[in-house]
Structure formats: C-alpha cells, structure tokens
Amino acid sequence: MTSSSSFVIVGGGLAAAKAVEVLRDKNFDGHITLFADEEQLPYERPPLSKEYLAGKKTLVDFTVHDSDWYRDRHVDLRLNTRVESLDIDAHTVTAADGAAVAYDKLLLATGSASRRPSIPGSDAEGVHYLRSYADAVALNSILAEGVSLTIVGAGWIGLEVAASARQRGADVTVVESAQQPLLGALGAEVGQVFADLHREHGVDLRLGAQVNEISAQDDRVTGLTLADGSVVGADAVLVAVGAKPNIELAEQAGLELSDGGVRVDASLRTSDVDIYAVGDIAAADSPLFGTRIRTEHWATALKQPAVAVAGMLGESAEYDELPYFFTDQYDLGMEYAGHAPSYERVVFRGDRAGREFVAFWLDGDSRVLAGMNVNVWDVLDDVKALIRSRTPVDPEGLADPAIALDSSSGR
C-alpha cells in the first residue's frame, strides 16, 4: 500500500485502536479514518463492569490512547459519528451526517450492543443496561449502601456487576432463567462454583426463574414480577442477558454472515476481498479447532487486529489464538482458555470447595478442549499446551496435583 491509499476503520473500542496502532507501527503512511459512534476516545470495555464500578479505575485508565496519540499519527478521528451505510461497489462508507468517505481497505470493528428482551415495563426509569461508558456512569451513580439492585441474567456482566455492587454495600438479587449461572459458558459443574460464591457474599440468587414484568410506579421501577407470582423489590434493575453483535452494516452491504456474526476466514477477511472484520462480530475459521468461532472477549479485540492489518497490507497471516477470557469477582480470580461448546466431562484439579483449582473440559476422546485456572497462577501456558496438543490425556493423572501439568501428561 502506498501513501495514496486510504483505510477506514469503523469502531470505537480496543480493536479499532489496536488496528490503528499496528498500521502505523508497520509504517503504513496512507490515510486512516476512524469512526467511533461514542463521544469518548476508543476505550476498553471490561473495566466497565469490574474496576470502574468498584471505584478502582476511571475512564482515563482504560482509554487506549489519548487524543494527542491519534493527532501525532495523523489519524482522521471522527468521534460521536455513526456510520450508517456501506457501499461495497463504490468502496465508500457514509456517516449519519451525510459525509461519505472512500476506502481502499475497510476494517469493521463495530462490537456489540446489549440485548434488550421485550419485557413489559422495561422502558421504566431505573432500568439499566451495560455496554457503553454512558451506561456505566448511569449505573455507577445509583450504587450505594442499602440500595437494592436486581439483575436479570447471571452471565459475566451480571455477575461482575453483582460482585461490584455487593462490595459497595448494595443489596443484590440476581434472577436467572437457567439452572446455574454461566451455564452456556462453563456448564453446570463450574457454574455451581459461581452460584456458591455469590450466595456466600449475600447475593439472593434465584435460578430457574422467569421474569414476567418489570413493575413500576409513576414510571419509576419498583422491581420484578416473576412467572411463579413472586415479586422482587428493587430501586434499580440491570438487564444483562447477553450481547447482540453490531452486524447491521455488514448485513446491509450483503457480506456473508455466520454464527451470529460476520463470516471471515482465518486471515479475518470477509466475503469481500477489501473488507476485514475483528472482535465481537468476527465469526472466524479456526485452524486449530477446524470450526468457526466467534467470541466476545477482550483478548480477541486485542490480538485479532494485527492479523487483519497484515491482510489489509497484502501480507499473509492467520488468527490461531485460543479464545481467552478472565474475571475477578470478590476473592475469585480466574483465566479461561479454549473452546468447549460441547464436552463429555469436566475434570477438577485442586481444591474445588476452596476455590483454588484448575478445571478441564474434555471431549469423548479425553482430549482437552478448554481449561480454567481459579486462584491458581502460572499454569496458563501448560493449559494452552494441553489444548493445542490435541492428544488424549489420562483424566486421573490430570486431576492429580502431584503429576506435572504439561503436555507430557498425555497417555
């Protein structure tokens, strides 16, 4: 690519900022336009439900780069500007203000939005969602000693907010339709660990519970009515039932979709040779697992841009990283690596009751699909090696802390 080339990046999160960083680090001297539909500079989102609500970080701490950084790298940064349409044939994107920008290569890093189920009463004042900094500011403003917060959904966002709210003295109820928290992400065996954790810290965790209505008085939320007729009082309600990938641009333009996102190959190129996609929206071919994987994790936003940028510059690269995520809730810290949408069994190594263990998800051939270390550190590389080896292991040996945890534990 030459200095006359023009690259456009659509997105206001970590992935977009990293793409700019990699482009300039690789000496791309063409024009870069970055569209972000929020007024804030591109920032990381995990702290919104973690350190920000816990009072440990402010926006500046998780803003990827300051405004001077973009200026010094000659980036045409358009904040608070939403891209409304994409014309593949004309190679242009058009913003809500009518401005059209031409591109030679385009990177979509549009992220996700909060899912908003059609619950009666969800438009009442005091009903919150958490995806943006503005959402976090609004939620943060009501968290205080004695405030009653009810959370719909026991996924990562719901549980992280529950932990932060309890640590600030709020009374917290979590309502979840599944029989365990994090059931889709971790399965019942490890989900129970998180159920026990939150109940021990005073959360009223209601599992297998359906929400019929968000109740309100004078348009102000007062709580929930559940399907069994019970009523949960609340000063505020957080609806945290997952994320919806922002694929509207790609869909409108006719790009191929898959697995709820934009289909990309291992180089993160879409069905159009001049358009790449990264982050939450990218349903990417995985060379390791031989399937397509779409993950809504910080590590994906951090690492995928380098691969996409290589492709945009005409280089060869494949994204072969293992999915990875982490959480900190109360005194529990954990890391998860791998991909186990279905599994045969879970093997625990260490003290499960004391929450110091490593869990492994195995397939029917006793191959490790994923692993999670809980309050046990310096083992992640070994866990990843087991997953990458794709060889059967001895489950009993895997569970025995006296046996070294590395790829040689295979049978």
Disulfide bonds with the S-S distance in Angstrom:
none
